[in-house]
Amino acid sequence: MSTALWRSLRFMRSYRWIAASAVLAVLGASVADLAGPQVLRMIIDRGIIAGDREFIWQGAIGLILIAALGGLANFLQGYLSARASHGAAFDMRNTIFDKLQRRAWGSHITTTRRPGS
C-alpha cells in the first residue's frame, strides 16, 4: 500500500467501531436478501402444497419481518459508512488547516518579479 493511503487510514482510527458496524450491517442485509427466497420456498412446500393456511400466514409475516430488517440493515449500512467517511474527512481537513495555520506567514506568499518593474 502507498504511504498516502496509510496516512489517510490514520484518520479512520476514531471511527473504527462505526466502520465495523457498517460492515456488520452489510452482512445483515445480505442475510436478509438470502433468507427471503428460502422463506418463500418453505411457504410453497409446507403451506400451499400441504394446504396449511396458518403456515402461509406465518410465512407471510416472516417475509414482512425479513424485508423490514433488511431495509433497516441497508439504512444502517449507508448511514454508518457515511458517518465514518465524513467524520474522517472532517478530521483530515482540520488537521491540514491546523498545519497551515502554524506555518510562518512568509511561506504562504510567493513573489514574482514582473518585467519592467
Secondary structure, DSSP 8 states (H G I E B T S, - for coil): --HHHHHHHGGGGGGHHHHHHHHHHHHHHHHHHHHHHHHHHHIIIIIITTT-HHHHHHHHHHHHHHHHHHHHHHHHHHHHHHHHHHHHHHHHHHHHHHHHHHS-GGGT------TT-
